[in-house]
Amino acid sequence: MAGSVWAALANSLPSLTAARALQGPGAPPAWWWAGPWVQDLYQGPQRTRVMAYVGMVMGLCPPLATVIGGQLHVHLTGCLGEFCGDGLGGLRCGWRRGAACR
């Protein structure tokens, strides 16, 4: 969580890179929490299906979130590749200069 807050408030590329590096180790606990819950709640083939679903969700969500976030940025601000470092990844800057970017 700290890495996410830091990344949202990053005002430079090195700061954002460090925050993203801190976010990386935060992903494995999702597997550590999901595995025991599934093993406690399901048995046999149903357990296998649920673990496959959990693995699919954990594998597909990060790339989909990146694509969706990029599309939201482009459609809300009208700018490609803009990074103002205002804590919102250029969103406010895009609103101020939206007409100039389109």
C-alpha positions in Angstrom: 0.0 0.0 0.0 2.8 2.4 0.8 4.3 1.8 -2.7 0.9 2.7 -4.3 0.6 5.9 -2.3 4.2 6.8 -3.1 3.6 6.1 -6.8 0.5 8.3 -6.8 2.4 11.2 -5.3 5.6 10.7 -7.3 6.8 14.0 -8.9 9.8 12.6 -10.8 10.6 9.5 -12.9 13.2 8.2 -10.4 10.7 8.5 -7.6 8.0 6.7 -9.6 10.5 4.0 -10.5 11.4 3.5 -6.9 7.8 3.4 -5.8 7.0 0.8 -8.5 9.9 -1.3 -7.3 8.4 -1.1 -3.8 5.0 -2.2 -5.2 6.5 -5.4 -6.7 7.0 -7.4 -3.5 3.4 -6.5 -2.5 2.0 -9.0 -5.2 3.0 -12.3 -3.6 0.9 -11.9 -0.5 -2.3 -12.2 -2.6 -1.2 -15.8 -3.5 -0.3 -16.5 0.1 -3.8 -15.4 1.2 -5.8 -17.0 -1.6 -4.2 -20.4 -1.4 -5.1 -21.3 2.2 -8.6 -19.9 1.8 -9.3 -22.0 -1.3 -7.8 -25.1 0.3 -10.0 -24.6 3.4 -13.2 -23.9 1.5 -13.0 -26.3 -1.5 -12.2 -30.0 -2.1 -11.2 -32.1 -5.1 -11.9 -30.9 -8.6 -13.8 -27.8 -7.4 -10.6 -26.7 -5.6 -8.6 -27.0 -8.8 -11.2 -24.9 -10.7 -11.2 -22.2 -8.1 -7.3 -22.1 -8.0 -7.2 -21.9 -11.8 -9.7 -19.0 -11.7 -7.7 -17.2 -9.0 -4.5 -17.7 -11.0 -6.2 -16.4 -14.2 -7.5 -13.3 -12.4 -4.1 -12.6 -10.8 -2.4 -13.0 -14.2 -4.8 -10.9 -16.2 -5.6 -8.0 -13.9 -2.2 -6.2 -13.9 -2.0 -6.0 -17.7 -5.6 -5.1 -18.1 -5.4 -2.4 -15.4 -2.4 -0.9 -17.3 -4.3 -0.8 -20.6 -7.5 0.6 -19.0 -5.5 3.3 -17.0 -3.7 4.3 -20.2 -7.0 4.6 -22.1 -8.6 6.6 -19.3 -5.6 9.0 -19.3 -5.8 9.5 -23.1 -9.6 9.9 -23.2 -9.8 12.2 -20.1 -6.9 14.4 -20.9 -6.5 14.1 -24.6 -2.7 13.8 -24.2 -0.3 10.9 -24.9 2.7 10.4 -22.8 2.2 13.4 -20.5 3.7 13.3 -17.0 3.4 16.5 -15.0 4.4 15.0 -11.6 1.5 16.6 -9.8 0.6 13.4 -7.9 -2.1 12.4 -10.4 0.2 11.4 -13.2 -0.6 14.5 -15.3 -4.4 14.4 -15.0 -4.7 17.9 -13.7 -2.2 19.2 -16.1 -4.2 17.6 -18.9 -7.4 19.3 -17.8 -5.6 22.7 -17.8 -4.0 22.2 -21.2 -6.5 19.7 -22.6 -7.3 21.9 -25.7 -3.7 22.3 -26.5 -3.0 18.6 -26.4 -5.9 17.5 -28.7 
